[in-house]
């Protein structure tokens, strides 16, 4: 142990080591020299920072250290290949959870995100159905979740297997099976006395006997203008005593008239879009746990990303051996589903003008220049507008757009792909200008921010000066 008393040289008659003592003049010289060197260092750093060239292509990403952990075997939670009955493929030592979709595609993506987040809370394996073409026409057919999003990547990132229904049950000629499920819809919709439509009978051969959830599931019970429920309120139905206390006589199933309580091995709910941890429409908030812990890991499959990259290369005349330059995407909703909110005004009055978009473009360019050293020069417009004159005005200002007619997208890939390719392009830029109120813009903007460290601006609409700021 060191004796602190020996540190005082005045107590030592003849110290072994003589401390270095500087004269006051030498001390001033040392201090002055250090100050000069500090000023020079600051000036050099400032010069290097201010003179850093603007990048027209993104810098190479910093890759995380290689993980030697063996990949997660998603199908280890099943007994084997798809079976005629789903119950014959479920393990007795594992619990599962499922739900269904019933809206436009982006809302359905959010609904599946909510389902999987609920699965993580309740430690159940989620089973996901396909996307159904409610917004693009029934003749488009369904598209598998795993054909759009990389389900293996998702499972790895959230640390639990995610299954698709076709991996559990043979759906080519599905046997009709009875099952009991909870209806959240009846609990949170003041004027609804029936469950939300699920299409489960046609999709998975499931004949469901629903039990209406308790009214306390609703975030504000009895308030008809907010149908949200909290995640943990729903989760509590899978545990005692909430389950036992909430059981009421079930409703008969559609085909067999079966009367079944909610299943405990495969928990199921009719509809999970209106679910939040704290705030209604929570995907709009940075704190959204469903986005942060699940849905942000819905990454495009390599195939879908490659297809969209091909469209970008042809649009921007970029050779295959060169990187796609950073660009700003615009998502402009101009079809009837948004025009109906214009109170009878025409599109030119209600929707953003080119000048309004240009102001937002300049804001994004300035922010990416200051924060990232990137100055995106290309602008790509994605819109559901059908009027050719409007598209001519877009191209006249030098902006780009995918041409799904010239590319023959539908014949090459199917009716889903104009929507899917546009969604990938929206989310692959360094900036996005979205449409206020559009969930498609919202998710695309979240992807730009969290996947590419980019900039997302939502544009106001409804009148020519709506976005003034």
ROMI-15330 format. One record per residue (C-alpha): residue number from 0; residue in three letters; x, y, z. Coordinates in steps of 0.1 Angstrom, whole numbers, plus 5000, padded with zeros to 4 digits. Example, Ala and Ser with C-alpha at 12.3 -4.5 7.8 and 13.67 -1.06 7.14 Angstrom:
REM residues 2
ATOM 0 ala 5123 4955 5078
ATOM 1 ser 5137 4989 5071
REM end
This chain:
REM residues 469
ATOM 0 unk 5000 5000 5000
ATOM 1 unk 5013 5035 4991
ATOM 2 unk 5016 5059 5020
ATOM 3 unk 5002 5092 5009
ATOM 4 unk 5023 5110 5035
ATOM 5 unk 5054 5103 5015
ATOM 6 unk 5041 5124 4986
ATOM 7 unk 5051 5156 5004
ATOM 8 unk 5087 5163 4995
ATOM 9 unk 5090 5187 5024
ATOM 10 unk 5089 5157 5048
ATOM 11 unk 5118 5140 5031
ATOM 12 unk 5153 5150 5039
ATOM 13 unk 5169 5136 5008
ATOM 14 unk 5143 5123 4983
ATOM 15 unk 5152 5096 4959
ATOM 16 unk 5133 5112 4930
ATOM 17 unk 5133 5150 4927
ATOM 18 unk 5100 5163 4913
ATOM 19 unk 5103 5184 4881
ATOM 20 unk 5099 5220 4891
ATOM 21 unk 5094 5246 4864
ATOM 22 unk 5102 5283 4868
ATOM 23 unk 5073 5307 4863
ATOM 24 unk 5087 5318 4830
ATOM 25 unk 5090 5282 4817
ATOM 26 unk 5055 5275 4829
ATOM 27 unk 5041 5304 4809
ATOM 28 unk 5060 5293 4778
ATOM 29 unk 5046 5257 4781
ATOM 30 unk 5010 5270 4786
ATOM 31 unk 5013 5295 4757
ATOM 32 unk 5027 5267 4734
ATOM 33 unk 4999 5244 4744
ATOM 34 unk 4973 5271 4737
ATOM 35 unk 4987 5279 4703
ATOM 36 unk 4987 5242 4693
ATOM 37 unk 4951 5238 4705
ATOM 38 unk 4940 5268 4683
ATOM 39 unk 4959 5254 4653
ATOM 40 unk 4942 5220 4658
ATOM 41 unk 4908 5235 4660
ATOM 42 unk 4914 5256 4628
ATOM 43 unk 4926 5226 4609
ATOM 44 unk 4896 5205 4620
ATOM 45 unk 4872 5233 4611
ATOM 46 unk 4888 5237 4576
ATOM 47 unk 4886 5199 4570
ATOM 48 unk 4850 5199 4581
ATOM 49 unk 4839 5229 4560
ATOM 50 unk 4859 5217 4529
ATOM 51 unk 4845 5182 4530
ATOM 52 unk 4832 5175 4495
ATOM 53 unk 4795 5169 4490
ATOM 54 unk 4788 5132 4482
ATOM 55 unk 4767 5123 4452
ATOM 56 unk 4767 5087 4463
ATOM 57 unk 4762 5074 4498
ATOM 58 unk 4793 5063 4518
ATOM 59 unk 4799 5026 4523
ATOM 60 unk 4780 5015 4554
ATOM 61 unk 4798 5004 4585
ATOM 62 unk 4791 4967 4587
ATOM 63 unk 4784 4952 4621
ATOM 64 unk 4809 4925 4634
ATOM 65 unk 4803 4891 4619
ATOM 66 unk 4779 4870 4641
ATOM 67 unk 4789 4834 4643
ATOM 68 unk 4756 4824 4659
ATOM 69 unk 4739 4797 4638
ATOM 70 unk 4708 4810 4619
ATOM 71 unk 4675 4806 4636
ATOM 72 unk 4656 4775 4623
ATOM 73 unk 4621 4789 4619
ATOM 74 unk 4604 4756 4612
ATOM 75 unk 4618 4739 4643
ATOM 76 unk 4586 4751 4661
ATOM 77 unk 4566 4728 4638
ATOM 78 unk 4565 4690 4638
ATOM 79 unk 4572 4688 4600
ATOM 80 unk 4560 4697 4565
ATOM 81 unk 4525 4712 4561
ATOM 82 unk 4497 4689 4572
ATOM 83 unk 4460 4686 4562
ATOM 84 unk 4450 4699 4597
ATOM 85 unk 4469 4727 4614
ATOM 86 unk 4467 4710 4648
ATOM 87 unk 4486 4680 4635
ATOM 88 unk 4517 4702 4629
ATOM 89 unk 4518 4722 4662
ATOM 90 unk 4541 4712 4690
ATOM 91 unk 4527 4706 4724
ATOM 92 unk 4555 4725 4741
ATOM 93 unk 4550 4756 4720
ATOM 94 unk 4521 4782 4719
ATOM 95 unk 4511 4801 4688
ATOM 96 unk 4491 4832 4679
ATOM 97 unk 4474 4844 4647
ATOM 98 unk 4451 4871 4634
ATOM 99 unk 4439 4884 4600
ATOM 100 unk 4439 4915 4578
ATOM 101 unk 4410 4935 4564
ATOM 102 unk 4421 4968 4549
ATOM 103 unk 4445 4984 4523
ATOM 104 unk 4479 4969 4519
ATOM 105 unk 4499 4993 4541
ATOM 106 unk 4474 4991 4569
ATOM 107 unk 4477 4953 4566
ATOM 108 unk 4515 4955 4569
ATOM 109 unk 4510 4975 4601
ATOM 110 unk 4484 4950 4614
ATOM 111 unk 4508 4921 4609
ATOM 112 unk 4534 4942 4627
ATOM 113 unk 4510 4945 4656
ATOM 114 unk 4503 4908 4656
ATOM 115 unk 4540 4899 4657
ATOM 116 unk 4547 4925 4685
ATOM 117 unk 4518 4910 4705
ATOM 118 unk 4535 4876 4699
ATOM 119 unk 4567 4889 4714
ATOM 120 unk 4549 4901 4745
ATOM 121 unk 4531 4868 4750
ATOM 122 unk 4560 4845 4740
ATOM 123 unk 4539 4829 4713
ATOM 124 unk 4550 4820 4677
ATOM 125 unk 4531 4842 4652
ATOM 126 unk 4515 4826 4622
ATOM 127 unk 4511 4851 4593
ATOM 128 unk 4486 4849 4564
ATOM 129 unk 4491 4863 4529
ATOM 130 unk 4483 4898 4517
ATOM 131 unk 4449 4900 4501
ATOM 132 unk 4442 4923 4471
ATOM 133 unk 4415 4944 4487
ATOM 134 unk 4428 4976 4471
ATOM 135 unk 4439 4964 4436
ATOM 136 unk 4411 4940 4426
ATOM 137 unk 4404 4904 4435
ATOM 138 unk 4418 4890 4403
ATOM 139 unk 4453 4900 4415
ATOM 140 unk 4452 4871 4438
ATOM 141 unk 4470 4869 4472
ATOM 142 unk 4507 4874 4477
ATOM 143 unk 4527 4857 4504
ATOM 144 unk 4542 4877 4532
ATOM 145 unk 4575 4860 4525
ATOM 146 unk 4574 4870 4489
ATOM 147 unk 4574 4907 4499
ATOM 148 unk 4594 4907 4532
ATOM 149 unk 4625 4886 4542
ATOM 150 unk 4609 4865 4569
ATOM 151 unk 4642 4848 4578
ATOM 152 unk 4658 4882 4584
ATOM 153 unk 4628 4893 4604
ATOM 154 unk 4629 4861 4626
ATOM 155 unk 4666 4867 4633
ATOM 156 unk 4662 4903 4642
ATOM 157 unk 4633 4898 4667
ATOM 158 unk 4648 4865 4680
ATOM 159 unk 4618 4843 4675
ATOM 160 unk 4604 4822 4646
ATOM 161 unk 4578 4838 4624
ATOM 162 unk 4557 4813 4604
ATOM 163 unk 4534 4816 4574
ATOM 164 unk 4502 4797 4572
ATOM 165 unk 4512 4777 4541
ATOM 166 unk 4541 4763 4561
ATOM 167 unk 4518 4750 4588
ATOM 168 unk 4489 4737 4568
ATOM 169 unk 4484 4724 4533
ATOM 170 unk 4462 4751 4518
ATOM 171 unk 4458 4736 4483
ATOM 172 unk 4426 4718 4495
ATOM 173 unk 4423 4730 4531
ATOM 174 unk 4402 4708 4554
ATOM 175 unk 4377 4729 4573
ATOM 176 unk 4386 4730 4610
ATOM 177 unk 4368 4745 4639
ATOM 178 unk 4385 4769 4662
ATOM 179 unk 4375 4795 4689
ATOM 180 unk 4389 4830 4687
ATOM 181 unk 4385 4864 4704
ATOM 182 unk 4368 4893 4687
ATOM 183 unk 4386 4925 4695
ATOM 184 unk 4365 4944 4670
ATOM 185 unk 4333 4938 4689
ATOM 186 unk 4349 4952 4720
ATOM 187 unk 4362 4984 4706
ATOM 188 unk 4335 4993 4680
ATOM 189 unk 4305 5008 4698
ATOM 190 unk 4281 5001 4670
ATOM 191 unk 4293 4967 4659
ATOM 192 unk 4277 4934 4670
ATOM 193 unk 4296 4911 4647
ATOM 194 unk 4333 4903 4644
ATOM 195 unk 4355 4919 4617
ATOM 196 unk 4355 4899 4585
ATOM 197 unk 4386 4876 4584
ATOM 198 unk 4384 4855 4552
ATOM 199 unk 4399 4828 4573
ATOM 200 unk 4375 4802 4560
ATOM 201 unk 4386 4807 4524
ATOM 202 unk 4423 4813 4532
ATOM 203 unk 4430 4787 4558
ATOM 204 unk 4399 4766 4560
ATOM 205 unk 4391 4778 4595
ATOM 206 unk 4355 4779 4607
ATOM 207 unk 4357 4803 4636
ATOM 208 unk 4335 4806 4667
ATOM 209 unk 4341 4840 4681
ATOM 210 unk 4338 4853 4716
ATOM 211 unk 4334 4890 4719
ATOM 212 unk 4361 4906 4740
ATOM 213 unk 4353 4925 4771
ATOM 214 unk 4344 4962 4767
ATOM 215 unk 4374 4972 4789
ATOM 216 unk 4397 4963 4760
ATOM 217 unk 4389 4996 4744
ATOM 218 unk 4414 5023 4754
ATOM 219 unk 4385 5047 4762
ATOM 220 unk 4355 5024 4768
ATOM 221 unk 4324 5035 4750
ATOM 222 unk 4341 5063 4730
ATOM 223 unk 4331 5057 4694
ATOM 224 unk 4357 5080 4679
ATOM 225 unk 4387 5059 4691
ATOM 226 unk 4385 5022 4686
ATOM 227 unk 4420 5015 4699
ATOM 228 unk 4429 4988 4725
ATOM 229 unk 4462 4985 4744
ATOM 230 unk 4485 4956 4736
ATOM 231 unk 4487 4945 4772
ATOM 232 unk 4449 4946 4776
ATOM 233 unk 4446 4921 4747
ATOM 234 unk 4475 4901 4760
ATOM 235 unk 4459 4897 4794
ATOM 236 unk 4431 4876 4777
ATOM 237 unk 4457 4849 4773
ATOM 238 unk 4464 4846 4810
ATOM 239 unk 4445 4840 4842
ATOM 240 unk 4424 4855 4857
ATOM 241 unk 4415 4878 4828
ATOM 242 unk 4407 4849 4804
ATOM 243 unk 4383 4832 4828
ATOM 244 unk 4367 4864 4839
ATOM 245 unk 4361 4875 4802
ATOM 246 unk 4346 4843 4789
ATOM 247 unk 4310 4847 4777
ATOM 248 unk 4289 4824 4755
ATOM 249 unk 4306 4822 4721
ATOM 250 unk 4289 4829 4688
ATOM 251 unk 4283 4799 4664
ATOM 252 unk 4308 4793 4636
ATOM 253 unk 4297 4800 4600
ATOM 254 unk 4298 4764 4586
ATOM 255 unk 4295 4739 4614
ATOM 256 unk 4277 4761 4639
ATOM 257 unk 4304 4752 4665
ATOM 258 unk 4303 4769 4699
ATOM 259 unk 4339 4770 4711
ATOM 260 unk 4358 4791 4737
ATOM 261 unk 4389 4809 4725
ATOM 262 unk 4417 4784 4717
ATOM 263 unk 4446 4783 4742
ATOM 264 unk 4471 4765 4720
ATOM 265 unk 4467 4788 4690
ATOM 266 unk 4454 4821 4703
ATOM 267 unk 4436 4841 4676
ATOM 268 unk 4420 4875 4672
ATOM 269 unk 4398 4889 4645
ATOM 270 unk 4416 4922 4638
ATOM 271 unk 4446 4940 4654
ATOM 272 unk 4450 4972 4634
ATOM 273 unk 4437 4995 4661
ATOM 274 unk 4461 4985 4688
ATOM 275 unk 4487 5007 4706
ATOM 276 unk 4510 5007 4736
ATOM 277 unk 4502 5042 4747
ATOM 278 unk 4489 5065 4719
ATOM 279 unk 4463 5060 4692
ATOM 280 unk 4477 5056 4657
ATOM 281 unk 4510 5051 4673
ATOM 282 unk 4530 5044 4641
ATOM 283 unk 4531 5082 4638
ATOM 284 unk 4552 5084 4669
ATOM 285 unk 4589 5077 4671
ATOM 286 unk 4583 5057 4703
ATOM 287 unk 4560 5032 4685
ATOM 288 unk 4571 4998 4700
ATOM 289 unk 4555 4979 4672
ATOM 290 unk 4576 4998 4647
ATOM 291 unk 4608 4999 4667
ATOM 292 unk 4609 4963 4678
ATOM 293 unk 4591 4945 4648
ATOM 294 unk 4579 4963 4617
ATOM 295 unk 4612 4982 4610
ATOM 296 unk 4626 4947 4604
ATOM 297 unk 4602 4940 4576
ATOM 298 unk 4630 4943 4550
ATOM 299 unk 4622 4937 4513
ATOM 300 unk 4632 4904 4499
ATOM 301 unk 4664 4905 4478
ATOM 302 unk 4643 4897 4447
ATOM 303 unk 4619 4925 4452
ATOM 304 unk 4647 4950 4460
ATOM 305 unk 4666 4939 4430
ATOM 306 unk 4635 4944 4407
ATOM 307 unk 4630 4979 4421
ATOM 308 unk 4667 4987 4417
ATOM 309 unk 4665 4977 4381
ATOM 310 unk 4637 5002 4376
ATOM 311 unk 4658 5029 4392
ATOM 312 unk 4688 5021 4371
ATOM 313 unk 4668 5024 4339
ATOM 314 unk 4651 5056 4350
ATOM 315 unk 4683 5073 4361
ATOM 316 unk 4705 5057 4333
ATOM 317 unk 4728 5041 4359
ATOM 318 unk 4749 5011 4346
ATOM 319 unk 4748 4979 4365
ATOM 320 unk 4784 4983 4378
ATOM 321 unk 4778 5017 4393
ATOM 322 unk 4759 5026 4426
ATOM 323 unk 4725 5041 4424
ATOM 324 unk 4729 5078 4434
ATOM 325 unk 4710 5091 4464
ATOM 326 unk 4676 5106 4454
ATOM 327 unk 4645 5122 4469
ATOM 328 unk 4613 5103 4464
ATOM 329 unk 4578 5120 4464
ATOM 330 unk 4547 5100 4473
ATOM 331 unk 4517 5119 4459
ATOM 332 unk 4482 5106 4466
ATOM 333 unk 4458 5121 4440
ATOM 334 unk 4432 5094 4434
ATOM 335 unk 4396 5093 4446
ATOM 336 unk 4403 5080 4481
ATOM 337 unk 4421 5113 4489
ATOM 338 unk 4401 5136 4465
ATOM 339 unk 4370 5128 4486
ATOM 340 unk 4385 5149 4514
ATOM 341 unk 4388 5179 4492
ATOM 342 unk 4353 5192 4499
ATOM 343 unk 4344 5195 4463
ATOM 344 unk 4375 5214 4453
ATOM 345 unk 4395 5203 4422
ATOM 346 unk 4429 5187 4424
ATOM 347 unk 4448 5218 4415
ATOM 348 unk 4433 5236 4445
ATOM 349 unk 4435 5208 4469
ATOM 350 unk 4467 5189 4463
ATOM 351 unk 4503 5202 4465
ATOM 352 unk 4517 5221 4435
ATOM 353 unk 4551 5215 4419
ATOM 354 unk 4563 5247 4436
ATOM 355 unk 4553 5233 4470
ATOM 356 unk 4572 5201 4464
ATOM 357 unk 4602 5221 4452
ATOM 358 unk 4604 5240 4485
ATOM 359 unk 4603 5207 4504
ATOM 360 unk 4630 5193 4481
ATOM 361 unk 4653 5222 4489
ATOM 362 unk 4647 5216 4526
ATOM 363 unk 4658 5180 4523
ATOM 364 unk 4688 5188 4502
ATOM 365 unk 4700 5213 4527
ATOM 366 unk 4695 5189 4556
ATOM 367 unk 4713 5160 4540
ATOM 368 unk 4741 5184 4529
ATOM 369 unk 4746 5197 4564
ATOM 370 unk 4741 5164 4583
ATOM 371 unk 4754 5138 4559
ATOM 372 unk 4775 5156 4533
ATOM 373 unk 4751 5144 4506
ATOM 374 unk 4734 5165 4481
ATOM 375 unk 4707 5145 4463
ATOM 376 unk 4701 5158 4428
ATOM 377 unk 4676 5133 4415
ATOM 378 unk 4639 5134 4423
ATOM 379 unk 4615 5104 4417
ATOM 380 unk 4578 5109 4417
ATOM 381 unk 4555 5080 4428
ATOM 382 unk 4518 5087 4424
ATOM 383 unk 4484 5071 4417
ATOM 384 unk 4475 5100 4394
ATOM 385 unk 4462 5088 4360
ATOM 386 unk 4460 5121 4341
ATOM 387 unk 4488 5123 4315
ATOM 388 unk 4490 5161 4315
ATOM 389 unk 4500 5160 4352
ATOM 390 unk 4527 5135 4345
ATOM 391 unk 4539 5156 4316
ATOM 392 unk 4543 5186 4340
ATOM 393 unk 4563 5163 4364
ATOM 394 unk 4588 5153 4337
ATOM 395 unk 4590 5189 4324
ATOM 396 unk 4608 5199 4356
ATOM 397 unk 4633 5171 4353
ATOM 398 unk 4618 5146 4378
ATOM 399 unk 4617 5109 4371
ATOM 400 unk 4590 5083 4375
ATOM 401 unk 4587 5046 4369
ATOM 402 unk 4566 5038 4338
ATOM 403 unk 4548 5006 4346
ATOM 404 unk 4531 5006 4312
ATOM 405 unk 4563 5008 4292
ATOM 406 unk 4580 4984 4316
ATOM 407 unk 4550 4960 4312
ATOM 408 unk 4551 4954 4350
ATOM 409 unk 4518 4937 4353
ATOM 410 unk 4524 4911 4326
ATOM 411 unk 4560 4905 4338
ATOM 412 unk 4553 4902 4376
ATOM 413 unk 4516 4905 4383
ATOM 414 unk 4491 4931 4394
ATOM 415 unk 4506 4935 4428
ATOM 416 unk 4540 4947 4415
ATOM 417 unk 4533 4983 4405
ATOM 418 unk 4524 4989 4442
ATOM 419 unk 4552 4969 4456
ATOM 420 unk 4579 4984 4433
ATOM 421 unk 4567 5019 4441
ATOM 422 unk 4569 5011 4478
ATOM 423 unk 4605 4999 4475
ATOM 424 unk 4615 5030 4455
ATOM 425 unk 4598 5052 4481
ATOM 426 unk 4619 5036 4509
ATOM 427 unk 4652 5034 4491
ATOM 428 unk 4661 5071 4488
ATOM 429 unk 4679 5095 4511
ATOM 430 unk 4648 5116 4514
ATOM 431 unk 4610 5112 4511
ATOM 432 unk 4583 5138 4507
ATOM 433 unk 4551 5121 4519
ATOM 434 unk 4514 5129 4519
ATOM 435 unk 4500 5139 4552
ATOM 436 unk 4474 5113 4563
ATOM 437 unk 4488 5085 4541
ATOM 438 unk 4499 5054 4560
ATOM 439 unk 4519 5044 4529
ATOM 440 unk 4539 5076 4532
ATOM 441 unk 4542 5071 4569
ATOM 442 unk 4558 5037 4567
ATOM 443 unk 4580 5047 4537
ATOM 444 unk 4592 5077 4557
ATOM 445 unk 4600 5056 4587
ATOM 446 unk 4621 5033 4565
ATOM 447 unk 4640 5062 4550
ATOM 448 unk 4648 5075 4584
ATOM 449 unk 4657 5042 4601
ATOM 450 unk 4672 5023 4572
ATOM 451 unk 4692 5050 4555
ATOM 452 unk 4695 5078 4582
ATOM 453 unk 4676 5099 4557
ATOM 454 unk 4650 5127 4559
ATOM 455 unk 4612 5124 4559
ATOM 456 unk 4589 5154 4553
ATOM 457 unk 4551 5151 4553
ATOM 458 unk 4534 5176 4531
ATOM 459 unk 4501 5193 4541
ATOM 460 unk 4473 5195 4516
ATOM 461 unk 4437 5207 4512
ATOM 462 unk 4444 5242 4499
ATOM 463 unk 4471 5260 4480
ATOM 464 unk 4487 5274 4512
ATOM 465 unk 4481 5244 4534
ATOM 466 unk 4519 5236 4535
ATOM 467 unk 4531 5271 4541
ATOM 468 unk 4555 5273 4570
REM end
